[in-house]
Amino acid sequence: MAGMSADELLDIVDERDRVIGQAPRGAAYRDRLRHRCVFVLARDADGRVFVHRRTPTKLVFPSLYDMFVGGVVGAGESYDTAALREAEEELGVTGLPRPRPLFKFLYDTEEHSWWSYLYEVRCTLPVRPQVEEVAWHTFLDERELERRLADWEWVPDGLAAYQRLQAFRAGQDQRAAD
């Protein structure tokens, strides 16, 4: 599914993430139809996070920075399948372990609405990011990533997902301490 276009068919879902129809991706974005997306936090062998700047040709959030790979879930596709597909495509690898699902949330703004599943994966393979998706990339440790949050212009959905991930981790730490 590399090089997906505005014509790619997506499942349109309701407030409970139940499929209620289908529409091309371009129409889903234009008409703010709720669909599904995956976010995959990819770490290298040293635990650093893959960070990239999106290409200027992206339909949504062109040329902005992101700390996740991922994208839309195609019509009839599962979140798990989409997470692996998107991670392998954007990182330019094959044979990636299945990303580990962490949690699902609704990203809902005046402009966009999608159910999002957040995953994490360890990529020990050499990355060759997809040039249609990734204009620049590096791996950053968590402290450097935190420092860059204020300096770089991030995709708003990725930033929201990252903030939710931080809260999720804090909740896990609290539960482990109890």
TIVODO-363652 format. One line per field, with one value per residue (C-alpha): x, y, z. Coordinates in Angstrom, 3 decimals, decimal comma, padded with zeros to 6 digits, always signed. Layout:
N
east = (X	...)
north = (Y	...)
up = (Z	...)
This chain:
178
east = (+000,000	+002,990	+002,181	-001,412	-003,469	-006,477	-008,507	-007,562	-010,747	-011,160	-013,716	-015,774	-016,558	-018,854	-018,101	-017,682	-015,317	-017,945	-017,816	-020,743	-019,561	-016,607	-015,128	-011,972	-009,255	-009,427	-013,172	-012,699	-010,212	-012,219	-015,557	-014,144	-015,397	-014,193	-011,856	-009,016	-005,294	-002,290	+000,650	+003,798	+006,621	+009,672	+012,823	+016,244	+018,408	+019,592	+016,039	+016,148	+012,963	+012,688	+011,826	+011,190	+009,923	+007,077	+007,364	+005,685	+003,410	+001,553	-002,248	-002,331	+000,306	+002,906	+006,512	+005,906	+007,906	+006,586	+007,799	+005,554	+005,359	+001,927	-001,078	-004,582	-006,107	-007,436	-010,988	-011,360	-007,851	-007,206	-005,324	-002,619	-002,111	-002,015	+000,538	+002,967	+002,400	+002,839	+005,918	+007,644	+006,731	+007,827	+010,987	+011,828	+012,322	+010,867	+010,696	+009,879	+008,442	+004,721	+004,229	+002,923	-000,500	-000,634	-003,961	-006,664	-007,946	-010,129	-008,333	-011,109	-010,625	-012,604	-010,598	-010,012	-011,525	-010,001	-009,820	-006,167	-004,359	-000,900	+001,791	+005,460	+008,083	+011,822	+013,554	+017,061	+017,228	+018,925	+016,179	+015,685	+012,707	+010,170	+011,069	+007,407	+006,669	+009,882	+011,920	+014,443	+014,956	+017,073	+016,871	+016,673	+016,867	+013,860	+015,578	+016,559	+013,068	+011,594	+013,939	+012,851	+009,132	+009,263	+011,650	+010,176	+006,724	+005,118	+002,080	-000,766	-002,134	+001,336	+001,907	-001,471	-000,579	+002,816	+001,212	-001,257	+001,653	+003,424	+000,248	-000,171	+003,402	+002,906	-000,229	+001,673	+004,452	+001,870	+000,121	+003,489	+004,299	+000,938)
north = (+000,000	+002,320	+005,618	+005,661	+008,422	+010,557	+007,812	+005,116	+003,714	+004,081	+002,766	+005,606	+004,995	+006,377	+007,701	+004,095	+003,132	+001,026	+001,011	+002,962	+003,369	+003,913	+006,906	+007,844	+009,317	+012,729	+012,964	+011,781	+014,611	+017,222	+016,387	+015,597	+012,017	+010,030	+007,197	+005,141	+005,813	+004,165	+005,772	+003,682	+004,857	+003,214	+002,808	+001,700	-000,912	+001,780	+002,812	+006,118	+007,325	+007,652	+011,296	+012,667	+015,598	+014,820	+015,595	+018,742	+016,570	+014,936	+015,451	+016,312	+018,218	+018,580	+019,437	+019,098	+016,964	+013,720	+011,258	+008,491	+006,547	+005,469	+006,575	+005,654	+002,221	+001,042	-000,184	-003,641	-003,522	-004,129	-001,669	-004,312	-004,974	-001,247	-000,614	-003,188	-002,125	+001,582	+001,060	-001,108	+001,269	+004,476	+002,993	+001,203	-002,212	-005,692	-008,272	-005,825	-007,459	-006,921	-003,532	-003,792	-002,130	+000,296	+002,159	+003,667	+007,245	+009,590	+012,519	+015,032	+018,670	+021,134	+020,042	+016,310	+013,291	+009,825	+006,889	+006,285	+003,229	+003,835	+001,151	+000,751	-001,281	-001,913	-001,655	-003,132	-003,109	-000,337	+002,115	+003,428	+005,761	+006,016	+009,154	+009,890	+010,097	+011,194	+014,275	+013,991	+011,637	+010,826	+008,874	+010,965	+009,903	+010,860	+013,871	+015,329	+014,678	+016,529	+019,479	+019,613	+019,732	+023,504	+024,183	+022,274	+022,468	+019,075	+017,436	+018,223	+014,667	+013,226	+015,772	+014,862	+011,157	+011,771	+013,660	+010,794	+008,332	+010,283	+010,200	+006,468	+005,786	+007,871	+005,852	+002,584	+003,809	+004,769	+001,386	-000,398	+001,662	+000,870)
up = (+000,000	-000,362	-002,014	-000,815	-002,337	-001,542	-003,283	-000,749	+000,799	+004,583	+007,040	+008,508	+012,173	+014,851	+018,341	+019,578	+016,729	+014,938	+011,118	+009,663	+006,064	+003,771	+001,964	+000,085	+002,300	+000,587	+001,271	+004,866	+005,477	+003,558	+005,203	+008,660	+008,559	+011,565	+010,545	+012,052	+012,414	+014,041	+015,824	+016,282	+018,538	+016,954	+019,038	+017,879	+019,634	+022,088	+022,992	+021,087	+019,380	+015,595	+014,835	+011,369	+009,359	+007,005	+003,312	+001,947	-000,232	+002,691	+002,650	+006,355	+008,376	+005,586	+006,540	+010,292	+012,721	+014,179	+016,818	+015,477	+012,268	+011,220	+009,282	+008,302	+008,671	+005,307	+004,788	+006,321	+007,808	+011,520	+013,702	+014,303	+010,589	+009,805	+012,581	+011,197	+007,581	+008,306	+010,505	+007,899	+005,066	+006,781	+008,303	+005,042	+006,657	+006,405	+009,158	+011,940	+015,078	+015,543	+017,260	+020,825	+021,303	+024,239	+024,155	+021,944	+022,008	+020,000	+018,370	+017,784	+016,763	+014,652	+011,591	+012,159	+013,869	+014,064	+016,415	+017,095	+018,405	+019,843	+019,540	+020,361	+018,477	+018,707	+015,319	+015,329	+011,524	+009,530	+008,523	+005,009	+005,432	+002,654	+000,665	-000,120	+003,615	+005,346	+004,373	+007,247	+010,190	+013,227	+016,473	+019,666	+023,285	+025,407	+027,012	+023,637	+022,292	+025,272	+024,595	+020,941	+021,773	+022,255	+019,357	+016,425	+014,861	+015,541	+013,985	+016,391	+016,497	+017,194	+019,942	+021,489	+021,223	+022,859	+025,743	+026,218	+026,132	+028,896	+031,010	+030,265	+031,409	+034,551	+035,329	+034,828	+037,130	+039,764	+039,532	+039,849	+042,960	+044,638)
